[in-house]
Structures are given as structure tokens and as C-alpha cells.
Amino acid sequence: MKHHLLILSIAVASACASPPPERQVIDDAASALGGAQRVTAVKSIVIQGSGTNGNLGQDMTPDATGQTFTVSDYTRTMDVAGGRVRIEQTRTPNFTYFQGQQPQIVERVGARRLAVDVAARQSGVASVLP
């Protein structure tokens, strides 16, 4: 009986010692990036790229995809410590657009629950996020 109780105690202790699979995924990702201390020390993240952007809500049907912009020079800078973000992109319409076919520079900045669109030729418009 004592032998069975000892085996049961060891089994329970070893089951409690291993992290759940979700935690193991997080730990493995942090380890691949240099460890948890290195990940938590990150102050900012910068993402750059290019691609396409839809003209959301402007097509005649939901499945239509004719109105797209070609996006170049996309940069998203996230201030992790300060809770701020800045998005800059140049987009060129691939369709007849009321502002013309020239490239448009779009800048957006946000901090916590406040977002502001910044335009080169007009004043920014602020909105409070939910």
C-alpha cells in the first residue's frame, strides 16, 4: 500500500511540474528570441513592407475586390513601453479615384485609446477608440 501511495504521489507531482501546452509554446517562442528577459526588455517594434490595401466598403458587393490600393513604403512603429503606435504608408489607387491617381501619403498615430489621422495637406482628425 505504501508503495502504491508513493508511486501515486510521484505521478501527481510530475504531472503538476510540467507546464500546460499553451505555456510551453510561449516559453519556446521566448527562448527562440533569446529568452524571456530579452523579450520583456523590448522598447519598440518596427514592421516594414508593401502590398495591397482594399478600399473598404466602397465596392458594390461584399465579394468584389476591384478597388485596391498598391501600398509601398509601409512602416508601423510600436512603442511598447509607451503604448503608442505610428503608421506611415504610401498608397496608389488602382481604380478611378476622386482624388486622382497620384500616390497618397497616409500617416496615423495613436496612444492608448486615442487615434489621429495626420495628412500632409489638411489638419488631423482625432477619434477615441472603444
N, C-alpha and C positions, 0 to 999 in steps of 0.2 A: 504493500500500500504506500509506504513512504517513497518507494522507487517511482511509482506512478505519479505521485504528487510532485516529486522533483522534476520529472520529465514534463509535466503539465506546466509547472512554473517556468521552466526554461523556454518552452514553446510560446507561452504568453509574453514573456519578456522579450524574446527575439522578434515576435510579431509587432510589438509596440516600438521596437527600436528602429525598424525600417520606415523611412518616410513614405507618405502616400505617393502614388504615381504622379500626381499633379505637381507636388513639391519637388519630386526628383527631376521633372522636366525643367523647372525653374532653376534648380541647382546646377543641372548640366549646362544650361544656357549661360548662366553666370560664370561658370567655370571656363567655358569656351571663350568668353570675353575677357578673361584674366582674373576672375574671382569676384565675389560679392562686394568687397571693399572698392575695387576699381569701378564696378558698375555704379555703385551708390555715390561715388565721387564725381560722376559726370555733371558738368555745369550746363552744357548746351549740346544740342544735336543739330546737324545741318544735313538736309536732304536736297540733292540736286538732280535734275533730269529734264526730259522733254517728252512730248506725247500728244495726245488729243484731249479735247475737253468738249463735252456736249453743251449745246445752248439750251439748257434745262427748261422744260416746259414750253418751248416755242414751236416744236413740230406739231403737225396737225393731228397725229395719232401717237399714242404712247410707244408703239414699236418702231416708229420712224426714227431714223438716225442720220438724216441728211444734213442737219445743221450742226456742224462741228467746227471747232477752232483748232488750228495747229498751235501747240504750246511749245515755246522754246525758252531757254534761259529760266527754267523754273527753279526757285530756291525757297525752301522752307527752313527757317531758323527757329529753333525752340529753346528758350531759356528755361531749363528745367527748374533751376533754383528759384527763379523769379516768377514762374507761372505765366510767361509771356511767349507770344509767337509772332513771327513776321513772315508773310508770304509775298514773294515777288515773282511775277511771270510776265512774259511777253506772249500774247496770243494773236493769231491772224485768222480772221474768219474765212472759211472755205465755202461760203454761200453769200448771197446778196445781203448785205447788212446796211442798215440805215445810216451808220456812221462811216461807211466806206470800207474798202478792203485793206486799208493800211494796218500795220501791226499796232496793237494796243498794249500799253504797259499797265499792268494791274498790280497794285500794292494793297495788302491788307495787314493790319496789325491788331493784336488782341492781347488782353491781360485779364486773366481770370474770367469774369463774366461780361467784359466789355470788348466789342469788336469795332474797328473803324476801317472803312474803305478810304484809301488815300489815292487821289487822282492827280495827275500832273497838271491838268488844266482846270480843275474845279476843287472846291473845298471837300474835306472828308465828311462822311455821313456816319454817325455813331449809332450803334444798336446794342441793347442789352440782351445777352443770350440767356436762355432758360436755365 
